[in-house]
Amino acid sequence: MIKTCEFCSRKHPDKICDFIADSILDAYLVNDKESRVAVEVMGGHHLITINGEVTSNGWASFNYY
């Protein structure tokens, strides 16, 4: 058996996209625990694209730093 390990730095586009998608989900779940969030975040070459759909009775509030 061969064991392998994948490592990506914190600034890798996959990590940033995962963080954005998780943040969107968390923002909706704060106000509506039954929210359904299907979001795909794609990034690279200084461009972030967010696609998907949200079904929720709540709203999302984001803080930008």
C-alpha positions in Angstrom: 0.0 0.0 0.0 1.2 3.5 -0.9 0.3 6.4 1.3 0.3 9.9 0.0 -0.5 13.3 1.4 -1.6 16.5 -0.3 -0.7 19.9 1.0 -1.9 23.3 -0.1 -0.8 26.6 1.4 -3.4 28.9 3.0 -3.3 31.2 0.0 -4.0 28.4 -2.5 -7.1 29.2 -4.6 -8.8 25.9 -3.5 -8.5 26.9 0.2 -9.7 30.4 -0.5 -12.7 29.1 -2.5 -13.6 26.6 0.3 -13.4 29.4 2.9 -15.8 31.6 0.8 -18.3 28.8 0.3 -18.2 27.9 4.0 -18.7 31.5 5.0 -21.8 31.9 2.8 -23.3 28.7 4.3 -22.5 29.8 7.8 -24.0 33.3 7.2 -27.3 31.8 6.1 -27.4 29.2 8.9 -27.2 31.9 11.6 -30.7 33.2 10.8 -32.3 30.0 9.4 -31.1 26.6 10.5 -33.1 25.0 7.6 -31.3 27.0 4.9 -30.2 25.1 1.8 -27.1 26.4 0.2 -25.7 25.0 -3.0 -22.7 27.2 -3.9 -19.8 26.6 -6.2 -16.8 29.0 -5.8 -14.2 29.0 -8.5 -11.0 31.1 -8.3 -7.7 31.7 -10.0 -5.8 34.3 -11.9 -7.1 37.2 -9.6 -10.8 36.3 -10.3 -13.4 34.7 -8.0 -16.7 33.4 -9.5 -19.6 32.3 -7.2 -22.4 30.3 -8.7 -25.3 28.5 -7.1 -28.6 28.8 -5.4 -29.9 29.5 -1.9 -33.2 28.6 -0.3 -33.7 30.3 3.0 -36.2 32.2 5.1 -33.3 34.1 6.6 -30.7 36.5 5.2 -27.0 36.6 5.1 -24.9 39.3 6.6 -21.3 39.6 5.7 -18.5 41.6 7.3 -15.8 42.8 5.0 -12.3 43.4 6.4 
